[in-house]
Amino acid sequence: MSDPVAHQGPAASGTPAPAENVEYRVAHLHDRLAAEELGELGVRAEIRAGAIVLTGTVPSAQCRETVLRVAHEELAGLTVHTDVVVAETAGPDHAEEL
């Protein structure tokens, strides 16, 4: 269930952030996602055409919300597009015919 969302906020100075600052912030986001309560390694953040694109699959809706919250905190003021989906972990509701 993909729900692409774009968040855009004004830069503090009204000018684009230097590329190295954006790269640093993306790297820090990766560190937080891997190290904090999530331990989430299935989400990628990449810089594409001046925006940050988050992609990946997470195990639950709560995990997705936490990823989006952390990304919003780390990347405030930048344009962020998200395509983070929740994995279907429920068993099938009917038998598969072979």
C-alpha positions, 0 to 999 in steps of 0.5 A: 500500500504505497502512499507517496507523500511530499513534505516541503518546508522553507529553508531557514535562510530562504536559499537552498542548503549546500549539498554537503549539508544535505548529504550530512543530514541524509547520512545522519538520518540513516544513522538514526534509523539504524541505531535508535528504537527502530533498528530499521535498515530497510529504508533508503534515503537518496538525494534526487533532483534537489529533493530527498526520496525515502523508499523501502518496506517496513513491518508495520504502520507504526514503524512507518509513522516512526520513520516518517517522524524521524525523517521529518525531524532530520530533514526539516526545511527540505523537500522530502518524497516518501514511498515507504510501504508496510509489508503484508504479514497477515496470513492468506485468507484462502488456500492457494490452488496449485 
